[in-house]
Amino acid sequence: MNKLMRKYTGSIIIGLILIVLILWWSNNRQLDEVVFADMPQFSAEERAAILGDNGERGQLEPSYLQYYEEQQKLGVSDTSGIHLVIAAAAYSDRSEDGGVSIMTGVGNRPGDMLALTEEDSWVEYEVDIPEAGFYQMAVSYYALEGKGSSILRGIQIDGQYPFFQAKRVKLHRMWQEADEPWLDVMGNKFNPRQQEVSGWQHAALSDHQARASEPFRFHLTKGRHTLKIMAVREPAVISELEIYSPILLPTYDQKLQVYEQQGYPTAEDYFMKVQAEETVVLKSDPTIRRVNDNDPATEPYDKDLLTLNAVGGSAWRDGGQWIEWEIDVPASGLYQIGARFAAKWLNGSVPVHRKVYINGEVPFRELNALRFMDRKEWQFQGFGDGEQDYLMYLNEGKNRIRMEVQVDALGKVFEMLQEVSANMSALSREIIMVIGTNPDPNMDWQLERNIRNLIPRLQLLAGDLNMAIEAIYDSGVKRGSSEVNFAAMARDQLLDMADNPHTIPSRMDSFASSQSSIGLWISGVSRQRLMLDYFVVKSPDREWPQHASSRLDRAKQSLYSFFTSFTKDFSQIGSTVEDGERSLDVWIARGRDWVQIIKQLADEDFTTRTGIQVNVNVIPAQAMNLLMLASSSGLAPDVALGVEADLPIDFAIRNALVNLNEFPDYDQVADRFRPGALIPYRYNGGDYALPENQNFYMLFYRKDIMEEIGITDIPDTWEEVMDIIPILQQNGMDFYYPHAPNAPQLAINEFAPFLFQNGGEFYREDGRMSDLDSPEAFAAMEMWTGLYTNYKIDKDANFYNRFRSGEMPIGVADYSTYVLLTTAAPELTGWWEMKPMPGVRQPDGKVNRSTGGLAQTAMMFKDSEMKEEAWAFMKWWTSAPVQEQFGSDLESIIGVEARWNTANIEALTNLPWPSSDIEAILEQWEWFKEREIVIGGYYTTRHIVNMWNEIVLNGRNTREAIETGVEAINKELDKKREEFGLD
């Protein structure tokens, strides 16, 4: 033993030192409260004077919580006993451009009703308010057939939006399963198609993000007011509008007294378990579906098959989403309700909340935000406060239980953090205006003298972050949790910068990272996922059931799944084609959810109409080499979907694909797409693929900020862009153009717009030689790289975050940014627009906006013995109705972030987007042009990256960088053409 101790003494000492250091760091990583005790304290007036107006939020409406708090400070209080009902058809004014009509007898309800069916249509009402104070509002509405999205309406009072959430008041549709789950040939269960349920609904106007647990309170003064309702999205009928004094829910104890006064009996000796996935009758979104869970205690459980044994999960996460169940009890009385649930997506620390309705009403205040603790394993919880389980009154027979996503517990935290982020953005811009984007590290910038209230502003922001941390703890997060690390690190950084202002110029990157981490935390935590296995309805004298599987059972399941994975035929999962049955073989390079939708559509529509069976197989999206291996070994499928756009030519050169223009109706099919979208799939007179989806680049800009800094004409050309960049930078802002330093293969797409708009091409002589040494290509390269060398725009930025903060109020971005802005930036509603991207003005005065957007394709292999059937499938798949249905189904399962950007022009016009946005996209598509794909073209991709690096990073002469690259490209083109015998 002594010998071992002597041998490892050094290691033991080092280990002990490391343990001591870790403990010391852990104890000191949280801010010392004494530090804040020594901080100067500021009054509200001093605080406002120190922080001032943060600039980019000057024109934006306040949030609802800010509005409500400010009105309370002004002494506004709830009214009582007032309930006004306004017939929706009795409007005083309306829009004149259509979209407003009166309908009668909708949904078997008698009388005249208002229908708003077109975007931007509106009606106004003159309302006499008998008493000043807070009021709530509600509507009775009936969703008309549209594009399947939820209904959005804007609400103005006396010509103004009181808060930004009033711009997009969401009214949900109702959905249910169209049929029972279907089975594949192995017995696995799959979700059926979802269908909309028509019917009247009553909804109080509330925050669609559910950051406030109660409906909006509107401050109305005594007298006449004008109320305006505007159609933002989707058609609907409204029968009446209600304005009433706020409803004050009783506490549980108060409700219990009411139960006793009314003589409601408490149930006895009753226990019922209800499977949550089987008893759903309605839901707010088709995205909410049954899910499969592999925990051995989840019911029902099958170790070999997919059973769809729970509901909710990742799809049931966004504020306002609800699920409604129907349960039967044998007698009226007071029951306890509980549920087996999983809430394991927020690092096991942040609780999630649901608002609970019983038969259409929230019985008492505590059910406005019922807490479910977030842990890594399944749990069971009676609906209660942790100390007692609530008694709830249920009627004999059928009862409806609705649970709605609620984020109220963290609503104020989100507001605080967003305000900190906005103030950090304003301060960052002021600092950059002094030090520039590339400050001299050796210069003393004396920022304390040059920036107003620099030190107190940093201290105040740190203090706000500390208050946010305390609020996070108050919401149910345990003290010391890593969940607050993002805020603690930012807080400590701000305090250190206040103590050492001379270090600020060298820390601007970490300052920006801290700000970005705030936005990422809000985005992640606001998604309150919850999965339910079953409910238990019981009398108080019965015990809750055992719910957890043992570690041994879970270990057995994991081992069993591992070993059976070597023998299970995963290609048959989702297949309905029996062995030996002749079928069309389709390989799809997408996720399993995507493939299941395509398979279900094919079975229900394509096979039904044509009699052609379709067998699908999933291949990894990043494993395109599998197709090449399959083709070379004679095992290729009939059709492949989801193929990257630069691959069809590689197969065509090897004579592995069918030339689609040999089919007599190819031209009619090709007319579904922009002509420029087919360029990459042409080779030697043939056409070898059809585009499935299509990316697009647009110019996004903040209307409020551009107006604030005096830019009233949004640029149409790159010359105009370069004129406004100095104005932006003088105001501490910047222009954005996409550059992906960690994905150099994208550089060719970043360069292509400049090349095409200047009249250049990538190749000449049918792809035999590079054309990047042409005068047009030289001008394009100078323009592209000049943005970074001459105008010093940021080379790497998160445009979405900086667009929201106002640091980059204008820039070029793609489809993904559009989806983010429309779904995750409600505070910017009405304050941003997009238009076709800048271009180069031609001699005739037109602006050439040519750009591409390579995406994914469908292609047919030459070895197929079912070419006619394969062509029928490809025509079916790329048709407008199928593309629309697929897009709708995809969004209903995965969510709006998976919105399908179809390449079919007709299908695009029917997507659930604002008509003004679709018009802008179609205008850009008029200039859609893809680059030519040639053998050896990967060298072009590689050397465009090299050119950019040499010019921008190394300062090399543009002509020299181009000539070096072109020489290497031409050598590779010659080599490949010789290898394949093309010359």
N, C-alpha and C positions, 0 to 999 in steps of 0.2 A: 504493500500500500504506500509506504514512504517513497519507494522508488517511483511509483506512478505519480505521486504528488510532486516529486521533484521534476519529473519529466514534463508534466503539464502545468507547472506553476505559472509560466508566462501566459498560456492560453486562458487559465482560470482568472488571472488578474485582469487580462484584457476583457474577458467576458463580464466580470463584475463591474469594470469601469463603464462598459457599454450599457449595462442594466441601469446603473446609477444615472448615466446621461439620459437614457430614455425616460426614466422616471422624472428626472428634473425637467426635461422638455415637456412631458405630459402635464406636469403640474403648472408649468409656466406658459403653456401655449395659449391659455385663456388670458384675457386682459385683466390685469390687476385692478380691482375696483378702486383702490386708492388713487390710481392714476386719474380716473374720471372724477374722483372727489376733488382733486386739485384743479380740474378744468374750470375755466370761467363759465359762469351760468348766464344765459342770455334770456331776456324776456321775449315774448312773441314779436313785439315791435322790433327789437334789436335783431332778432333772428331774420325777420323779413328784410331788414335793411342790409344785413350781412350777405345773405344768399342772393337777394335781388331776384330779378326775372331771369330764369335760365334760358331765355332766348327761344329755343325751338318749341317750347310749350306755350308761348305767349298767345297764340291764336286758337289753340286746341281747347275744346270744351273740358270742364273738370270731369273727373269720374263721378259716379253716383255717390260713393262714400264721401268724397270731398264735398260734393254739393249738399248732401244731407247734413254733414257736420257743420258746414258753414251756415246753413239755414237755422240749425239749432242754436248756434252762437248768436244769431240775430233775434232769437227769442221765439221762433216759429214753433208751434206745438200741434199735436194732433187735434183735429176736429172730432166731434162725436155726434152720433145719431143722424147723420146725413147720408142719404142714398139717392142719387139721381140716375135715372135710366133714360138713355137717349136712343131713339130709333135710328139705326144706321142709315136708313133710306132718307132720313129727314136732314140732309146736309144743306148748308147755306151757300156753298160754292164748290166748284169742281174743276179739274183740269179739262182743257178743251181738245186735247189731242187723242182722245179715245182711251179705252181701258177702264172707264167708269160706266156701270150699267146697274139697272134695278132688276133683280130676279125675284120670282115668286115661287113659293112651295118647294124650296130646296130642302132635301133631306126630310120630306114629309112635315116640315114646319110651315104653318100658314103665315101669310102676310108678305109684305115687300121687304126686300133685303138688299144691301149694298154689295156689289161685286167689283173688286179691283183686280183686273186681269192682265194689265200690262205694266212693265217697269215705268217708274216715274209718274204714274197716274196718282191722283190725290183727290181728297175731299176735305172740306172744312166744316166745322160746326161752331155755332155761336152758343156759348154755355153761360148761364147766370149762376154764379156761385154765391150762396147765401151767407157764408161765413169764411173769414180768412183762416188759413192753417194748412196742415198737411192732409192730402187726399190720396187714396189709392185708386187704380183704374183696372177694369177688366173688360174683356170682350167675349162674346159668344161667336164662334166662327166655324166655318165648314170649308175644309181644304178641297179645292177643285183639282181636276186632273192637270198635272204639269210635268215637270221634269224629275219629280221624285225627291227634291230637296225640301228642307223645312221652309216654312214661310217666314219672310222677313218684312217688317213694317217699320217705318220711321214715325216718330211722334214729336210734333212741335207744339209749343204753347206760346201763343202771341208772336209767332214768327221766329221763335228761337228753340234750339235744342237745349233743354236745361242741363243735360250731361251727355257725354258721348255715347253711353249705352242706349240712349233714346233713339239713336240713328239706326239701330239694328235690333229691334225687339223681335225675338224668335217665337214663333208659334209652331209647335210640333205637329207633324202628321202622325197617324196611328198605323202600326204595322203588326202583322202576325204571320205565322207560318202558313204557306199555301197548302201543305200536305204533311204527311208523316215523314220522318227521316228515311232516306233511301239506303239500300245496302249494295255493296259491291259483291263480286263473285266470292270473296273471302268471308263475307259476313260483317265487314266494317260498316259502321253507321256514318252517314254524311248528312249535313244540314239540307233541308228542302229549300226551295225558292221562297223568298219572302214576298208577301203581297200587301198592298195598302188597304186599310179598312176605312171606308167612308163613314162619316158621322159628325154630329155636332159636338163641339168641345167648348168648355168654359175655361178661360185662362186669365189669371191676374197678370198684369204687365210687370215683368221682373227681369233681373239681370240674367242674360243667357249664359254667362260664365258662372253663375251661382255664387258670386263672391259676397252676396248679401242674402241672408236666409229668408228675409221677408220681401214681399212685393215692393216695387218702387213707391216712395212717398213723394208726391209732387206738391210743391208749395203753390197754392192758388190764393190770391187776394180776393176780397169780397168784390162782387161786380161781374161785369161781362168779360169773358175771355174767348179767344179763338183757338180752337183745337184742330190741328191738321194731322191727318193720317195719310201716309205716303206708301205706295207699293215699292218695295225694294227688290223683292224676289218672290216668284211663284204666285199664282192666282188663288184667291180665296173669297168667300162670302162672309160678311159680318151681319148679324141680325140686330145686335144692340151693343151699345157701349155703356158701361157703368162707371160712375164716379161716386166714391163713397168714403166715409170716414174710415181710417185705418182699423183693421180687425186686430184686436189684442187677444192673443191666445192665453188661456189660463195656464198656470203652472200645473205640474202633475198633482201636487197636493191639493190644489184647488179643484182640479177635475175629479179627484178621488172623492172629495166632499160632495160634488154634484152627483156622482154615481150613487153614493150612499143616500142622498136626499131622494133620488128617483127610485130607490129600492132595487137596483140591479143586483141580481144574485151572483155570487162567485161560483164558478164552475167547480165541480168536485169529481175526483177519480176519473179524470179524462186525459188521454194522451194520444196525439195523432202526429205522424211524421208525413210530410208532404215533399215529394221530390221537386225541387225548384225548376229544373229544366223541363219537367213534364206539365207543369200547371201554369205556364205563362199564357196569358190570354191577349195581352196587348203590350206594345213597346213603342218608344218614341222614335227609334231608329232601326232600320234594317241591318245595321252593323252589329247589333246585339243579337248574338246567336248562342246556341248550345256549343259547349266546348268539351274536349276530352281531357281528363285528368288521370294520371297514373298512380296516384296515392292509393294504396290498398284499402283504405277505409272509406274512400269515396264511393258512393252508391249510384247505380250498380257498377260493379267492377269486373273487368275481364282482363286477365293477364296477357291474352293473345291478341285481342281485337280493340279497335277504336269504338268506344261505346257512347260518346257524347253524354257524359254523366254529370255535367254541371252547366251553369249558365253565367254569362257576364265575362269577367276577366278583362283582358286588354281592350276590348271594344266598349266596355261600360265604364267610362272614365271621365267624360267631359261634362262640365257643369250643365245641369238641366236635363240630361238624359235620364229616362225612367223606364222601369219595367213594372208591369202590373200582373199580379197573380190572382187566381180565384180559388178559395178554399171553402169547404163545407164544415159546419159544426152542427151538432145535433140539437142544441138548445141555445137560446139567447142568454147572454151572461158575460161575466168578466173572465178573460183568459189571459194567460201569459204566452208570448210568442218569442221564439228564439231561432237562430239559424247557424248552421255549420258553414263557415266561410273561409276564404283565403284572401288576405290582404298583404301581399309579399313583394310588392314591386317598388317600395319606397325605402329601401335599405333597412327594413325592419325597425324603423324608428318613427316615422310620421304617420299618425292615425288618419284614417279616411272617414268620411261622413256621408250619411244619407238622410234625406228628409223622408219621413214615413207618413203615408196617407192610409187611413182606414175608411173604406167606403166613401172616398172622395174628399175627406177632410183630414187635416192634421189635428188629432184630438187634444194635444196639449203642447206647450212650448218646447219641452225637452225633445220632442220628436221632430222639431225643425232641423236638428243636426245631430242625429244619433251617431255616436262614435264607435268605430271599429278599429281596434289597435292593429298596427302593422307589424307582423312577425313573419318569419321565414316558413313557418309550418301552418297547417290547417288549425283552425280554432272553432270553438263553439261559444256562442254568447247569447244570453237572454237579452231581449231588448230592455235595457235599463241603464243606470248610471254607474254600474260597478258595485254599488252597495245594495241596491234593491232592483228586482225585476218588475217592470211596469205591468199593471193590469189594464187591459184594453177591452172595450165593449164590442162584442160581435153579435150579429143577428143570427137567429136560427136559419139554417140553410146556407145559401151562397153569400160570400163576402169577398170584397176586393181589397187587396193590399198592394199599394204602389210604393216603390222606393225610388227616390230621385237623387242624382249626384248633387252633393252640396259641398261648397268650398268656403263657406262663410267663416270657419274657424281661422283660416289663413288669409282671408280677404284683405284685412287691414295690413297684415304683414306684406303682402304683395304690393299694396299701395305705397307703403313706406319704402320698400326696396326700389320700386320703380321711380319714386321721387329722388332717392339717393342717386340712382343711375342717371337720371336726367341732369341733376346738378353736377355729377362727375363729368358728363359730356360737355356741359357748358364751361366748366373749369378747364377741361382738357383743351378745348378750342382756344380759350384765352391764353393758355400757356404756349400752345403751338404758334399763336400769332406773335408771341415774343421771341421764342427760340427757333421757330421754323421746324421743318420735318426732319432735318438732319443736323441737330445742334452740335456745336463744337464742345467736346467734353471738358476742355481745359479753360473755358471761358466762365467768368463769374457773371451770371445773368441777372443777379440781384432781383429775383422774382418777387420778393416781398415788397419792393418799391414799385414794380411795374404792373402788378396785378392787384386789383382792389380786394382788400380783406382776405388775402391769401391764407394766412395762418388760421384766423378764426373760421374760415370756410372749411378748411381741412378738419379742424376740431369738431365743428358742427356735424359734418358728414360722418365722422367716426362715431360721434355720439348717437346719430340716427341709426347707424348700423348696430350699435350696442343695444338700443331700444328694440330694434327688429329681432335681435337674438333673444332678448328676454320675452318678446311676444311669441317667438317660436317655441320657447320652453313652455309658456303658458298654454299653448295649443295642445300640449300633451307629449311633446318631445322630451325625452329624459335629458337632464343636465349632464353636460360632458359628451353628448352625442356628437359623432362626426358629422351629423347633418348640418351643423352650424359652422363647420370649418371654413366654408367659402366666405361667409360674412366676417368671421373672426379674423381671417387672414387679411381681408380687405380693410377691416377696421384698424388692425395693428399697422398695416402699411400706411394708411392715412395719417395716423398719429406720428409715426416715425418721419414721414415727409414734413409734417408740421414742425417737428423738432429739428429736422435737418433739411431745410429748404434748398440748400445748395446741391442736394442729391437728386432733386426732382427731374432735371433734364435727362439724366441717365436712366430714369426709372419709368419713363412714359410707356414703354411696352408692357411692363408688368402692371402699370396703372390701368391700361386698356384691358389687359387680361382679367384683372379683378372685376372690372365693370362687366365684361362679357360673362363671367361666372355667375353674376347676379341674375342676368337674364336667363341663363341656362337653368339655374335652380328654380326660378319661377315657372318656367316652361315645364320642367319635369314634375315638380310637386303638384302643380295644378291638375295633373292627370291622376285622378283618384280612382284607381282600379279596384274592383271588388268582384270576387267569384263566389257564387253560392252553390252549395250541394243540395241541401234540403232545409225545410222549415220544420219546426216542432211547435204545435199548438197544444197547450196543456193547462190543466188546473194547477193552482199553487201547491196542492198536496202531492204532486208527482215530481220526481227528480228529472233533471236534464239528462240526456243519454251520454254514454261514452262516445267520443268522437274521433280520437286520435289513433292512428296506426303506430305500432311500435317501431323502434329503430331496426329491430331484427326483420320485421315484415318489409320495411322499405329497402333494406339491404338485399333481402331475397329477391324482391321485384327487380332491383337494379341489375343484379347478377343474371337473373333469368332473361331480362331484356337484352343484356349484352351478348349472352351465348346464343340466343335464338336469332339475333341479328345476322348471324353467319349463314343461317338456313332459310330465313324468311324471304319470300319473293316480293320485294318492295315494288317491283314494276306492276304487280297486280293490284296494288292498293288504289282504289278508285275506279278500277276497271269493271265494266259490266259485260265484257265480251268473254264468252266461254272458250276454253282451249279447243283448238281445231276449227273454230268458226272464222270464216274469211272476213278480214277487216282491214281498214286503212290504218297504217301504222304512223302515228304522229309523235314526234319528239318535241318537247317544249322546254326551252331554257328559261324557266321562271320558277317562282316559289310554288309550293304545293297548293296554297289557297287559290292562286291564279289558275293553276292547271285544273283544279276541281271545277272551277266556274266554266272554263272552256269545255271540259268533258260533259258537264251537265247540260250546257247549251247545245252541244253537238247531239247528245242523246235525245233531248226534248224537241229540237227543231230540225237539225240537219238530217239525222237518221230517220226521223218520222216522215220527212218530206221526200227523201231520196232512197231510203232503204239501205243506205251504205253504213255499215257498222264502223265505228271509230275507236281505236285503241290508243290511249295516250301514255307516254312515258315521260317522267321528269328527268332532266339532266341539269347539273349545276350551271348557273348563269355564267360563271367565269371559267367554264371548262369546255370551250368551243373545240378544243383538240379532240374531244370524244367523237365529234361528227367527222373529223378528218380520218380518225382511226377506223370508225365504222365504215366509212366510204371505201377506204383502201382495202378493207378486209371483206367487202361484199355484204356487210350487215347494216347498210344504211337504211333509214326509215323511208317511207314514201314522201313525207313532208316534215320539215323542221320549222318551228316557230321560235321567235325570240332570238334570232341569229343576229349578231352584231353586224352593222351595215358594211363594214369593210371586209367581210369574209366571203360573200357570194362570188366575187370575182376570183378568189383563190380556188374555189371549187370549179368555177366555169372554165378556167384555164386548163384544169385537169380533166375536162370533159366529164364532170361528175354530176352536172345539173341539166335539167330540161330547159331549153330555150322557150320561154313562155309565149313569145310572140308568134310561135308556130300554131297556137290555138286560134281559131278564127275570130273569137270574140275578145281577144286580148286588148285591142284598142279601146273597146267600151269599158273594160275593167280599169285600164290605165287612166281613163278620164276621171276616175274617182279621186285622183291625187294631183298635186301641183306637178307640172311637167318637170320642174327642176328637182323634184324629189326622186325621180327615177334614174338620174344620171349615174349614181355610183354602181348601178346594177347592170349597166350596159357593157358588153364586150364583144368586139368583132361582129357587130351587127345583130347581136342577140340581147334579149332581156331576161335576166336570170333570177329576179326576186321581186316581191311586192313589199312596199313599206307598210308596217303595222302601225307604228306610232311615230311621232315627229316632234322634236324639240323646237323651240323658237326663242329668239332673243328680242327683247323689247327695251325701250328706254323708260325707266321708272323715275318719277320725280315727286317731291313733296311740294304741293301747291303753296302751303302756308309759308314755308321757309324761303322758297324762291321769290315769293312776293315780298317777304320781309327784307331780303337783301337787294331788292330792286331788279331782279331778273324776271321780266314780264314776258319775254319771248323765249319759249323753250326751244333749244337748238334743233334744227333740222339736218344740219351738216356737221362734219367733223371740224371744219373751220370755225363754225359757230361754237362748238364745244370748247375748242381751244381758246376762244375769246372769253368764255365765262369761267374757265378754270382759275385764272388769277383772282377773279372776284370772289370765288369760293374760298380760295386759300387765304385771301386777305381777311376773311371772316372766320378763319380757323376750321374751314370745311374742306372737302375734297370731292372730286369726281371719281366714279368707280367704273373700271373696265375689268372684266374677269381675267384673272391669271391664276393658274393652279400650279404652284411651284412643286407640289408633291405628286402631281399627275401630269408629267411632261407630254404624254400622248395627246393631251387636250390642246396643246399649243397650236397645232395646225388649224383647229376650229376657231381659235382666238384670232389667228392671222387671216383666215379665209375671207371675212367680210371686207377687210381693207383691200385685199387682192382683187376680189370680184368687183367691188365698187369703183376701183381705179381702172377697170377694163382688162385686168390680167387673168392668167390661167396658171394652173400648176404645171401643165405639160403641153408640149407641142408635138406635132408629127405623130398623132395617135398614141401618145404615151411613150414614145421612143426617147424623148429628151425632156429634161426639166426646162420650164419656161420662167424660172425664178430669176434669171439674169436679164429679163426684159425691162425696159424703162418703166412699164406699169408696175411690175413687181418691186422694182427699186423704190418707186414712190410710195407703194403700199408699206414696205418695210420701214421706210423713214417715218411714215405717219404713225404706224403701230408702236415702234420703239420710242418715237419722239414723245409719246405720252408719258413715258417713264424717265427719259433722259432730259428732255427740255422742260417738261411740266411737272415732273417729280410726283406723279400720282402714286398712291400706295400700291406696292407690288403684291401685298397679301393682306386681305381684309375680309371680315365677315360682313358682307354688304347688308344682309337682313338686319343684324343688330345695329349697325351704324346708320342705316336708313331710319330705323325706329327712333334712335337717339338724336338724329338730326346732324350727325357728323358728316354723313355722305347723303345729302338730300337729293342727289341725282346720279344715275348710273345705268349702265347696260347690264341686264341680268336675264336669266332664262326662266323657263316654265316653273321650276321649283320655287323660285322667289315669289312668283305670282301666287302660287298656292299658299305659301306662308303668309303673305300679306293679307290675303283675303280671309284666312282662317285664324290667324294667330296674332293679329295686330288690330284689335277692335278700336283702340284709342285713335287710330289714324283714319277711321272710316270717314270718307268724304274729303280727306286732306291729301290724298295721293292719286295720281293717275298714271297711265302708261300710254305710250304712243310708239309708232314704228321707230326702230333704232336709227341713229344718224347715218347719213350717207355722204356721197360725193355728188355735187351738182354737175350735171352734164351740160354740154353746149346748148341743148334745146331748152334748158331751164329745169328739167326734171331732176329729181334727186334719186340717184341709184342707191338703193338700200339693200342690195343683194347680200344674203347670208344664208347659211344652211343650218342644219340641226340633226345630224346623223343620229339615228335611234336604232330600231330593231326591225327585222324583216322576216318574211316567210319565203321559203324556197322549196323546190321539188327536186328529188334526186333522180338521176337518169336510170338507175337500176330498178326503179319502181315498176311493178307489173300492173299497177292500177293508176295509170297516168290520167285517164279521163276522170276517174273518181277523185284523184288527188286535186286535179284542177277545179272540179266542182266544189271541193272542200275549201280551197284557197279563195275562190270567188265568194263562197258563202261567208267565210271568216272576215274578209275585208269589206263586206257590204255595209252600208250605212246602218240598217236596222240592227244587225248583229253587233256592230261596234258600239252603238248606243246602248244596247242591252248589256253587253259585257262591261262597259264603263260604269253603268248604273249598278250592276251586281258587284263589281269590284269595290266600288266606293261603299256599298252597303256592308261589305264584309270587313274590309281593312280600314276604311275611313277615308275622309276627304283628302288626306295626304297622299293617297294612292290614286288620285283622280287621273283618269286615262286620257292622255294627250294623243288622241287618234290622228292618223294621217289622212283619214277620209274627210274630204271637205264638207260634204253634206252632214256627216255625223257631228263634226265640230260645231256647226251652227245650232245643233240641238242640245249641246251640253248646258248644264245648269249654271251658266255664268252670266253676268250682266251683258246686255246686248252691246253696250258701248265697248266693253272689253273684247267681245268677239269681233266687232267691226274693226278694231285696231289690229287684232291678230290677223284677220283676213287681209287687211291692207298690207301688213308685213309679208304675208304669204304670197302676195302678188310678186314679190321679189325673191321668193324662195329659190335657192340654187345650191345644189350640193356639189362637192368636189368630185372629180373623176378619180376612180380607184384603178390603179394599174399594178402590174406585177413588179415587185421591188419597191412599191410606194412607201413601205415602212421606212426607207432611208430618207424620204422627204420629211416624214414626221420627225425623225430623229434629228435631222439637220436644221429644221426650223427652230427646234428647241436650242440647238447649239448657236444658231445665229442670234437669237434673242439674248442668250447668256453672254455671248461675246460682245455684243453691242451695248447692252444695258449694264451688265455687271463688270465687264472688263474694259469698256470704253473703246472697243475696236472700231475702225472705220467701217461704215455700213457696206460699201462696195467690196471691201476685202472679205468681210464675213460672208457675204452672199456668194462671191466667186469661189471661195473655199468650199462652201456647202454644195453648190451646184456641181462642181467638179466631182465630188464624192458621190452625189446622187446619180449623175450620168454614168459613172463607172458601174454602179450597182444595177441600174436599169439595163445597161448593155449585158452585164453578166447574167441577169435573170432571163432576159429575152433569148440569149444564146442557150441557156440551160433548158428552156422549154421549147426551143426550136421555133421561135416566133419570127425570126428574120432569115 
